[in-house]
Amino acid sequence: MAVTVIGGALQGVDAIPIEVEVDLLRRLPSVSVVGLAASAVKESAERVRSALASADLEFPRRRVVVNLAPADVRKDGTAFDLPVALGILAADGQLPEGSLDPWVVAGELSLGGMLRPIRGALALALLARKLGKKVLLPRSCAAQAAIVPGVEVGCADTLEEVVQHLRGEGELPAAPSSSAAVEPASFDLADVRGQHGARLALEIAAAGGHHLLLMGPPGCGKSMLARRLPTLLPSPSFEESLEISQVHSVAGLLDPGVGLLPGRPFRAPHHSVSVAGLIGSRTLRPGEVSLAHHGVLFLDEATEFSRNALEVLREPLEEGLVRLTRAAGTVVHPAAITLIMASNPCPCGRRGSPLPCVCADSSVIRYRSRLSGPLLDRVDLHVDLEPLTATELLDLPAGEDSATVRQRVVEARGRQRARGQQRLNGRLRPGEIEEAAAPTTAARALLRDAMDRHHLTARSATRLLRVARTIADLAADGRVEEHHVAGALCWRASLDVL
């Protein structure tokens, strides 16, 4: 009689249940794995055979048929080793009947019977909670699963420990407590001298979740400013940390002993990154955009990125998610990011600096046109930076530190929640921002005049209103006034020269 063990397959950043059905037939000994299994899954037969022998367990001398259902879902990875091994033992009568029913099982086996870590332990724990079951994992990655509330985690170092527990002959070791992730080197906004306009733009971006373009000659502080934006963001909530950690766990970037990532991610891919590297690979793993979920995606030297790579950012910036379709299937990855792009003003980088620019106007136009109008239309804040003088750099006192600015950001976000908003200002839909902003008559008149004068699109007008709402929140004003709209217009001025 066939035995069923519940495993899990990763689909995007989530895990879906997979029934590992094992049956033993009275035929010549062999192993057959069916159900749209990738090579790594089919090779599990040899790992399982050696692992059972190392644990002094008998491999049945029959034909072993393993079916992975549903059969139309592609299965990849080595996490099916443990459920296949336990299914074979249960079908051969070496495990008590029903002992596997309470478990969702996943783990890779070594030839010596050791359990090795797998990707997506956090997603598997969430799946087990959804199914009302316990989850059985290698001990080396159990710390990730243990942070999910409401699910019991069983773990082991070897196949032998698992078998003894299922037979009632021993207890599984307790899941190890998660260690704190190593945080990157600390940055502080106080390190930035001058650049008061850019500092204010960072504060607005942090308070409302707005996207930002920094344009200026080399050495004016674009990268320095961008790397300090995460220090202005409030600490993520538990649910946000869970989502961040889940994405990194599925991508295989979360160290086995680490549970929740404590801070918001900051991703800065090189300008040679491909489209797949940004939004997701052919195996449906998340790309840089999703790895920056609830954090910051920084594109330094944005004009050096390929046009295709930049244009795929349109949907994530608008909707906060990535719909990824590849040969392996279609998934939806989360992508609630704050985007910062940095660019030189011209190919030589000197335009706007004291040094003479050697670029023709046509070259500048061609260079800046690498950032398309539709993409720039989705960026709320456009900041032109100028290099600091020696006096400004050496004699200006340090500005406000990140902690001071972050407190204002937290208060501004609190006002957004107090209005009943489920999203930050920068992600409100057109109907929602109209209600949240409640612009005065004078503010409406200025907005209407700006649309006519600058030929703004409906999207640009909506984004102007979003920025104005954030400026009002930072000033603790209940309604959007005329001066709030005027302030928002200042950050769109660079559109006129692109």
C-alpha positions as CSV (number, residue, x, y, z in Angstrom):
1,M,0.0,0.0,0.0
2,A,1.3,3.5,-0.9
3,V,2.4,5.8,1.9
4,T,2.2,9.6,1.6
5,V,4.6,12.1,3.2
6,I,3.9,15.8,3.0
7,G,6.8,17.8,1.7
8,G,7.0,21.3,0.2
9,A,8.2,23.0,-3.0
10,L,9.2,26.6,-3.3
11,Q,7.1,28.7,-5.7
12,G,8.3,32.2,-5.6
13,V,8.8,33.2,-2.0
14,D,6.1,30.8,-0.7
15,A,6.0,27.0,-0.3
16,I,3.3,24.8,-1.6
17,P,2.4,21.3,-0.3
18,I,3.7,18.3,-2.2
19,E,2.5,14.8,-1.5
20,V,5.4,12.4,-1.7
21,E,3.7,9.1,-2.5
22,V,5.9,5.9,-2.1
23,D,4.8,2.4,-3.2
24,L,6.8,-0.8,-3.3
25,L,6.1,-3.2,-6.2
26,R,7.0,-6.9,-6.5
27,R,9.3,-6.4,-9.4
28,L,13.0,-6.2,-10.1
29,P,14.7,-3.7,-7.6
30,S,14.9,-0.2,-9.0
31,V,13.8,3.3,-8.1
32,S,11.5,5.4,-10.3
33,V,10.7,9.1,-9.4
34,V,7.8,10.6,-11.3
35,G,5.9,13.9,-11.1
36,L,7.8,16.5,-13.1
37,A,11.0,16.1,-11.0
38,A,14.2,18.0,-11.8
39,S,17.6,16.2,-12.0
40,A,18.4,17.1,-8.3
41,V,15.2,15.4,-7.2
42,K,15.8,12.2,-9.3
43,E,19.3,11.9,-8.0
44,S,17.9,11.7,-4.5
45,A,17.5,7.9,-5.0
46,E,21.3,7.4,-4.8
47,R,21.7,9.7,-1.8
48,V,18.8,7.9,0.0
49,R,20.2,4.5,-0.6
50,S,23.6,5.3,0.8
51,A,22.1,7.3,3.7
52,L,19.9,4.3,4.7
53,A,22.9,2.0,4.6
54,S,24.9,4.3,6.7
55,A,22.2,4.4,9.4
56,D,22.0,0.5,9.4
57,L,18.5,0.6,7.8
58,E,17.4,-1.8,5.1
59,F,16.6,-0.5,1.6
60,P,13.7,-2.7,0.3
61,R,14.6,-5.2,-2.5
62,R,11.6,-4.2,-4.6
63,R,10.8,-1.6,-7.2
64,V,10.3,1.7,-5.5
65,V,7.9,4.1,-7.2
66,V,8.0,7.7,-5.9
67,N,5.2,10.0,-7.1
68,L,5.4,13.8,-6.4
69,A,1.9,15.2,-6.6
70,P,0.6,17.4,-8.0
71,A,2.4,16.1,-11.1
72,D,2.0,19.3,-13.1
73,V,4.2,21.4,-10.7
74,R,7.9,21.3,-11.3
75,K,9.9,20.1,-8.3
76,D,13.5,21.2,-7.9
77,G,16.2,21.1,-5.2
78,T,17.3,18.5,-2.6
79,A,14.7,19.1,0.1
80,F,12.8,15.9,-1.0
81,D,15.6,13.6,0.1
82,L,14.3,13.2,3.7
83,P,10.6,12.7,2.8
84,V,11.5,10.2,0.1
85,A,13.7,8.2,2.6
86,L,11.0,8.2,5.3
87,G,8.3,7.3,2.8
88,I,10.4,4.3,1.7
89,L,10.9,3.2,5.3
90,A,7.2,3.6,6.1
91,A,6.1,1.7,3.0
92,D,8.4,-1.1,3.9
93,G,7.0,-1.3,7.4
94,Q,10.1,0.0,9.2
95,L,8.2,3.0,10.6
96,P,4.9,2.8,12.6
97,E,1.8,3.5,10.6
98,G,0.6,7.1,10.8
99,S,3.9,8.3,12.4
100,L,4.4,10.7,9.5
101,D,0.9,12.2,9.4
102,P,1.5,15.2,11.7
103,W,4.6,16.4,9.8
104,V,5.7,18.5,6.9
105,V,9.1,17.1,6.1
106,A,12.1,18.6,4.2
107,G,15.8,18.0,4.2
108,E,18.9,17.0,2.2
109,L,20.7,13.8,3.0
110,S,24.4,13.2,2.8
111,L,25.8,9.8,1.8
112,G,26.6,9.3,5.5
113,G,23.1,10.0,6.7
114,M,23.7,13.6,7.9
115,L,21.0,16.2,7.3
116,R,22.1,19.3,5.4
117,P,20.4,22.7,5.3
118,I,18.0,23.6,2.6
119,R,16.6,26.8,1.1
120,G,13.2,28.2,2.2
121,A,13.0,26.8,5.8
122,L,11.0,29.9,6.8
123,A,8.5,29.4,3.9
124,L,8.1,25.7,4.9
125,A,7.3,26.6,8.5
126,L,4.6,29.1,7.3
127,L,3.2,26.2,5.1
128,A,3.1,23.9,8.1
129,R,1.3,26.5,10.1
130,K,-1.2,26.9,7.3
131,L,-1.8,23.1,7.1
132,G,-2.0,22.8,10.9
133,K,1.0,20.4,11.0
134,K,4.5,20.3,12.6
135,V,7.6,20.8,10.5
136,L,10.6,18.5,10.5
137,L,13.8,20.0,9.2
138,P,17.6,19.7,9.5
139,R,18.8,21.2,12.7
140,S,21.2,23.6,10.9
141,C,18.2,25.6,9.4
142,A,15.6,25.0,12.1
143,A,16.3,28.4,13.7
144,Q,14.7,30.1,10.7
145,A,11.5,28.0,11.1
146,A,11.4,28.5,14.9
147,I,10.7,32.2,14.6
148,V,7.3,31.5,13.0
149,P,4.7,31.7,15.8
150,G,2.2,28.9,16.2
151,V,4.1,26.1,14.6
152,E,6.0,23.3,16.3
153,V,9.5,22.7,14.8
154,G,11.2,19.3,15.0
155,C,14.9,19.0,14.0
156,A,17.6,16.5,13.8
157,D,21.3,16.2,12.7
158,T,21.0,12.7,11.2
159,L,18.5,10.4,9.5
160,E,19.0,7.9,12.4
161,E,17.7,10.5,15.0
162,V,14.6,11.0,12.9
163,V,13.8,7.3,12.6
164,Q,14.4,6.7,16.3
165,H,11.9,9.5,17.2
166,L,9.3,8.2,14.8
167,R,9.6,4.8,16.3
168,G,9.2,6.2,19.8
169,E,12.7,5.4,20.8
170,G,14.1,8.9,21.3
171,E,13.3,12.6,21.4
172,L,14.4,15.1,18.7
173,P,16.8,17.8,19.9
174,A,15.3,21.2,20.5
175,A,15.5,23.7,17.7
176,P,18.4,26.1,18.3
177,S,17.7,29.7,19.1
178,S,18.3,32.1,16.3
179,S,21.4,34.3,16.4
180,A,21.4,37.9,15.5
181,A,22.3,38.7,11.9
182,V,25.5,40.6,11.4
183,E,24.6,44.1,10.5
184,P,26.6,46.1,7.9
185,A,28.9,48.9,8.9
186,S,27.0,51.8,10.4
187,F,26.4,55.0,8.6
188,D,25.0,58.3,9.9
189,L,23.5,61.3,8.2
190,A,25.7,63.5,10.3
191,D,28.6,62.4,8.2
192,V,27.2,64.5,5.3
193,R,28.3,68.1,5.2
194,G,26.1,70.6,3.5
195,Q,23.7,69.4,0.8
196,H,20.7,70.6,2.8
197,G,18.3,70.1,-0.1
198,A,19.4,66.5,-0.6
199,R,19.1,65.8,3.1
200,L,15.5,67.1,3.1
201,A,14.7,65.0,0.0
202,L,16.0,61.9,1.9
203,E,13.8,62.8,4.9
204,I,10.7,63.1,2.6
205,A,11.6,59.9,0.8
206,A,11.9,58.0,4.1
207,A,8.7,59.5,5.6
208,G,6.5,58.7,2.5
209,G,8.2,55.9,0.7
210,H,9.0,58.0,-2.3
211,H,11.5,57.2,-5.0
212,L,14.5,59.4,-5.5
213,L,16.8,60.5,-8.3
214,L,20.2,62.1,-7.3
215,M,22.0,63.9,-10.2
216,G,25.3,65.6,-9.8
217,P,29.0,65.5,-10.7
218,P,31.3,62.9,-9.3
219,G,32.3,63.5,-5.6
220,C,29.2,65.6,-4.7
221,G,27.9,62.9,-2.3
222,K,25.3,60.9,-4.2
223,S,26.4,57.5,-3.0
224,M,27.1,58.8,0.5
225,L,23.5,60.1,0.7
226,A,21.9,57.0,-0.7
227,R,23.7,54.7,1.8
228,R,22.3,56.7,4.7
229,L,18.6,56.4,3.7
230,P,18.2,53.1,5.5
231,T,19.3,54.8,8.7
232,L,16.4,57.1,8.5
233,L,13.8,54.4,8.2
234,P,12.0,53.0,11.2
235,S,12.8,49.5,12.4
236,P,10.7,46.9,10.5
237,S,7.7,45.4,12.4
238,F,7.7,41.7,13.1
239,E,5.6,40.9,10.1
240,E,7.9,43.0,7.8
241,S,11.0,41.3,9.2
242,L,9.3,38.0,8.6
243,E,8.6,38.9,4.9
244,I,12.2,40.2,4.5
245,S,13.7,37.1,6.0
246,Q,11.4,34.8,3.9
247,V,12.6,36.4,0.7
248,H,16.3,36.0,1.7
249,S,15.7,32.5,2.9
250,V,14.2,31.4,-0.4
251,A,17.0,33.0,-2.3
252,G,19.5,31.1,-0.2
253,L,21.1,34.3,1.3
254,L,20.0,33.8,4.9
255,D,22.7,32.1,7.0
256,P,21.4,28.8,8.5
257,G,21.7,29.9,12.1
258,V,20.1,33.3,11.5
259,G,16.4,33.8,12.2
260,L,14.9,37.2,11.5
261,L,17.0,39.8,9.7
262,P,17.0,42.8,12.2
263,G,17.1,45.7,9.8
264,R,15.8,46.8,6.4
265,P,17.7,45.6,3.4
266,F,19.9,47.8,1.2
267,R,20.7,46.4,-2.2
268,A,23.1,48.0,-4.6
269,P,23.6,45.8,-7.7
270,H,26.4,46.6,-10.2
271,H,25.3,48.4,-13.4
272,S,26.1,45.2,-15.4
273,V,23.3,43.3,-13.7
274,S,20.9,41.6,-16.1
275,V,17.1,41.7,-16.3
276,A,17.0,38.3,-14.6
277,G,19.3,39.5,-11.9
278,L,17.0,42.4,-11.1
279,I,13.6,40.8,-11.2
280,G,14.2,37.0,-11.0
281,S,15.9,34.1,-12.6
282,R,14.6,31.3,-14.9
283,T,14.3,29.2,-11.8
284,L,11.9,31.8,-10.3
285,R,14.3,32.8,-7.5
286,P,13.8,36.4,-6.4
287,G,16.0,39.1,-7.9
288,E,17.5,42.3,-6.5
289,V,14.2,44.1,-6.6
290,S,12.5,41.6,-4.3
291,L,15.6,41.2,-2.1
292,A,15.1,45.0,-1.4
293,H,11.5,44.4,-0.2
294,H,10.7,46.8,2.7
295,G,14.1,48.4,2.1
296,V,16.1,50.4,-0.4
297,L,17.3,49.5,-3.9
298,F,20.2,51.8,-5.0
299,L,21.2,52.0,-8.6
300,D,24.4,53.9,-8.7
301,E,25.4,55.2,-12.2
302,A,21.9,54.5,-13.3
303,T,22.5,55.7,-16.9
304,E,25.1,52.8,-17.2
305,F,22.4,50.2,-16.6
306,S,21.0,48.5,-19.7
307,R,17.8,50.0,-21.0
308,N,15.9,46.7,-20.6
309,A,17.0,46.3,-17.0
310,L,15.8,49.8,-16.1
311,E,12.4,49.5,-17.9
312,V,11.5,46.3,-16.0
313,L,11.3,48.5,-12.9
314,R,8.2,50.2,-14.1
315,E,5.7,47.7,-12.7
316,P,7.5,47.2,-9.3
317,L,7.6,51.0,-8.8
318,E,3.9,51.3,-9.5
319,E,2.5,48.2,-7.9
320,G,5.0,47.1,-5.3
321,L,5.4,43.6,-6.7
322,V,7.0,41.6,-9.5
323,R,5.0,39.3,-11.8
324,L,7.7,36.9,-13.1
325,T,6.9,34.5,-15.9
326,R,9.5,32.0,-17.0
327,A,9.6,28.5,-18.5
328,A,9.3,27.1,-15.0
329,G,6.0,28.9,-14.3
330,T,4.6,32.2,-13.1
331,V,5.1,33.7,-9.6
332,V,4.5,36.9,-7.9
333,H,7.4,38.3,-5.8
334,P,6.9,41.1,-3.3
335,A,8.7,44.4,-4.2
336,A,7.7,47.2,-1.8
337,I,10.9,49.2,-2.3
338,T,12.2,52.7,-2.1
339,L,14.3,53.3,-5.2
340,I,17.3,55.6,-5.3
341,M,19.0,56.3,-8.6
342,A,22.2,58.3,-8.9
343,S,23.6,59.7,-12.1
344,N,26.2,62.1,-13.5
345,P,24.7,65.1,-15.3
346,C,26.7,64.3,-18.5
347,P,29.2,61.8,-19.9
348,C,32.2,63.6,-18.6
349,G,30.5,64.3,-15.3
350,R,31.6,68.0,-15.1
351,R,28.4,69.8,-16.1
352,G,27.3,71.9,-13.1
353,S,30.8,71.8,-11.5
354,P,33.6,74.4,-11.6
355,L,35.5,72.3,-14.1
356,P,34.7,72.9,-17.8
357,C,32.3,70.4,-19.4
358,V,33.5,69.0,-22.7
359,C,30.2,67.4,-23.7
360,A,28.1,68.8,-26.6
361,D,24.5,69.5,-25.8
362,S,23.4,66.6,-28.0
363,S,25.6,64.2,-26.1
364,V,24.1,65.4,-22.8
365,I,20.6,64.9,-24.1
366,R,21.4,61.4,-25.4
367,Y,23.1,60.5,-22.1
368,R,20.2,61.6,-20.0
369,S,17.7,60.0,-22.3
370,R,18.9,56.6,-21.1
371,L,16.5,57.2,-18.2
372,S,13.2,57.1,-20.1
373,G,10.4,59.5,-19.5
374,P,8.0,56.8,-18.3
375,L,10.6,55.6,-15.7
376,L,11.3,59.2,-14.5
377,D,7.6,59.8,-14.3
378,R,7.5,57.2,-11.5
379,V,10.3,58.9,-9.5
380,D,8.8,61.4,-7.1
381,L,11.9,63.4,-6.1
382,H,14.5,64.8,-8.5
383,V,17.5,66.3,-6.8
384,D,20.3,68.2,-8.5
385,L,23.5,68.3,-6.4
386,E,26.5,70.6,-6.7
387,P,30.0,69.9,-5.4
388,L,30.9,71.4,-2.1
389,T,33.5,74.1,-1.8
390,A,36.5,73.6,0.5
391,T,35.0,75.9,3.1
392,E,31.7,74.0,3.1
393,L,33.4,70.7,3.3
394,L,35.9,71.6,6.1
395,D,34.3,74.3,8.1
396,L,30.6,73.5,8.1
397,P,29.4,71.9,11.4
398,A,27.9,68.4,11.3
399,G,24.3,68.3,10.4
400,E,21.5,66.5,12.2
401,D,22.3,62.8,12.9
402,S,20.2,59.9,11.6
403,A,18.5,59.3,15.0
404,T,17.0,62.9,15.1
405,V,15.7,62.7,11.5
406,R,14.4,59.2,12.0
407,Q,12.3,60.4,14.9
408,R,10.6,62.9,12.6
409,V,10.1,60.2,10.0
410,V,8.5,57.9,12.6
411,E,6.1,60.7,13.7
412,A,5.2,61.4,10.1
413,R,4.4,57.8,9.4
414,G,2.4,57.7,12.6
415,R,0.2,60.5,11.3
416,Q,-0.4,58.4,8.1
417,R,-1.5,55.4,10.2
418,A,-3.7,57.7,12.3
419,R,-5.6,58.6,9.1
420,G,-6.3,54.9,8.6
421,Q,-3.9,54.5,5.7
422,Q,-2.8,50.9,5.0
423,R,0.0,52.2,2.8
424,L,2.6,54.9,2.9
425,N,1.8,58.2,1.0
426,G,4.2,57.2,-1.8
427,R,2.1,54.1,-2.6
428,L,-1.4,55.5,-2.2
429,R,-3.7,55.0,-5.2
430,P,-5.3,58.0,-6.9
431,G,-8.6,57.8,-5.1
432,E,-6.9,57.3,-1.8
433,I,-4.5,60.2,-2.0
434,E,-7.3,62.6,-2.9
435,E,-9.0,61.7,0.4
436,A,-5.8,61.6,2.4
437,A,-4.5,65.0,1.1
438,A,-7.8,67.0,1.3
439,P,-6.0,69.9,-0.6
440,T,-7.3,73.4,0.0
441,T,-8.7,75.5,-2.8
442,A,-5.4,77.4,-3.2
443,A,-3.5,74.1,-3.3
444,R,-5.8,72.8,-6.0
445,A,-5.4,75.9,-8.0
446,L,-1.6,75.7,-7.9
447,L,-1.7,72.1,-8.8
448,R,-4.0,72.8,-11.8
449,D,-1.7,75.6,-12.9
450,A,1.4,73.4,-12.7
451,M,-0.3,70.7,-14.8
452,D,-1.1,73.2,-17.5
453,R,2.2,75.0,-17.4
454,H,4.5,72.0,-17.3
455,H,2.2,69.6,-19.2
456,L,2.3,67.1,-16.4
457,T,0.7,63.7,-16.8
458,A,-2.0,62.4,-14.5
459,R,0.5,60.2,-12.9
460,S,2.9,63.1,-12.3
461,A,0.1,65.1,-10.7
462,T,-0.8,62.3,-8.4
463,R,2.8,61.9,-7.4
464,L,3.0,65.6,-6.7
465,L,0.1,65.3,-4.4
466,R,1.7,62.4,-2.6
467,V,4.9,64.3,-2.0
468,A,2.9,67.3,-0.8
469,R,1.0,65.1,1.6
470,T,4.3,63.8,3.0
471,I,5.7,67.4,3.4
472,A,2.5,68.2,5.3
473,D,2.9,65.2,7.5
474,L,6.4,66.2,8.4
475,A,5.1,69.6,9.3
476,A,2.2,68.1,11.3
477,D,-0.4,69.8,9.1
478,G,-3.8,68.2,8.7
479,R,-4.5,69.4,5.1
480,V,-2.3,70.0,2.0
481,E,-1.8,73.7,1.7
482,E,-0.5,75.8,-1.2
483,H,3.0,75.9,0.1
484,H,3.1,72.1,0.4
485,V,2.3,71.8,-3.3
486,A,4.9,74.4,-4.1
487,G,7.5,72.5,-2.1
488,A,6.6,69.3,-4.0
489,L,7.0,71.1,-7.3
490,C,10.6,72.0,-6.5
491,W,11.5,68.3,-6.6
492,R,10.1,67.9,-10.2
493,A,12.1,70.8,-11.7
494,S,14.8,68.7,-13.2
495,L,12.2,67.1,-15.6
496,D,12.3,70.3,-17.7
497,V,15.9,69.7,-18.8
498,L,15.8,66.0,-19.5
